[in-house]
Amino acid sequence: MASAPAPGPSDDPRAEHDALADRLAARRSIDLVRRGAYTGFAGFIASGLALKLAYDRWFSTRVTRFRGPPFFFFSALALAAILGALAVFLFVCARRIMREEDVAFARMSELRRRLELDP
């Protein structure tokens, strides 16, 4: 079963307004920004861990400093890079969706003025 096409500017303005209001009831871009912020924070924590492990491995002056292979450093660095890239990807997707939502909201505001729904 195919879905009905979205109403265009030539259709009934009230039906188009109602369809836009339903679509804009929840802004998906805000959820993506939230997920990007959480992912970015986790990447920030992982990068701090990688810096601490690098300091302990190569720059520490303690006699008992860590001398093994830098496996944990490379693991934390890879995790920080992956989380950073994922955060950037989520922010870019959120911005793209936000632009579409802004256009739809402007169209809905125009329809509300035309239908005299706003004072």
N, C-alpha and C positions, 0 to 999 in steps of 0.2 A: 504494500500500500504506500503510495507516494504521498509526501507531505504537501500541504497547500503552499503555493508560492507566497512569498512575503508581499504584502500590499505595497504598491508603488505610489508615486505622487498623483497618478490619475484616478486611483480608486477612492472609495469612501474615506474622507479624512478621519471620521470617528473610528472606523475599523483600523486604520493605520495607527492612530494614536493609541488605541488599546493594545495593539500588537507591540508597539514600541515600549509602552509602559510595562507590559509583561516581560519583555526582554531585558529592560533596564531595572527591573525590581531588585536584582542582586548583581552587583558589579563583580564580574569574575577577575578583573584586573587587580582588585584589592587583595583577593586571596593569593594571587601570584606574587604580589609585592611582599606580603607577609611571609610566604614560603621563601622568597629570595632573601629577606632580612634574616630569617632564622638560619638559612644555609650560609649566608655571608658571615654571621656571627660564629657559627661552628668552624668555618674556614679560618677566621681570625684566631680562634682558640688553637686550632691545629697548627697554624703558622707560628704562634708563640711557643708552642711545644717544640716545633722543629728548631726554632732559634735557640731555645734552652738546651736541647740535645746537641746542637752544633757547638755551642759554647762549652758544654761539658766535655765534648770529644776533642776539640782542637785548641781551645783557648784557656782552659782551666789550668791554674798553677798548683792545684792540690796534688799531693803525692799519690793519693788514691783515686785520681781521676779515671774516668772510663776509657779503656784502651782497646776494647773489642771492635769488631767491624761495625760500621755506622748503619746497621740494618734498621734500627728504630728511627734514626734521623731520616733516612730515605723514605721510610714508610709514612712518617708524619708529614714530610715534604710533599709526597705524592697525594696524600689525603687532603692537604691544604690546597694544592693546585686543582684537584678535582672539585672540591667544594667551592673554590673561588670561581672556577669556570661555570659551574652549575648555577651559582648565584647570579653571575652576569647574564647567563642564558635566561633565567627566570625573570630578571629585570627587563631584558629586551622584549621578551614575550608579553610581559605585563604592559609595557609602554605601547606596543603595537595594538593590543586589545583596548587599551585606554583611549587611543586615538579613534578607533572605531566607535567606542562608547560615547566619546565626546561629539562625534558627528551625529550619532543617533539621538543624543540628548538635545542637541541644537535643533534637529528636525522636530522632535517632540515638543520643544518649547515654541517653535513656530506654529505647529498645529494647535497647541493650547491657546495661542493668541488668536489664531483664525477661528477657532471654535468658541472663543470667548469664555474659556474655562477659568482663566486667571483674572483677578480683579484689576 
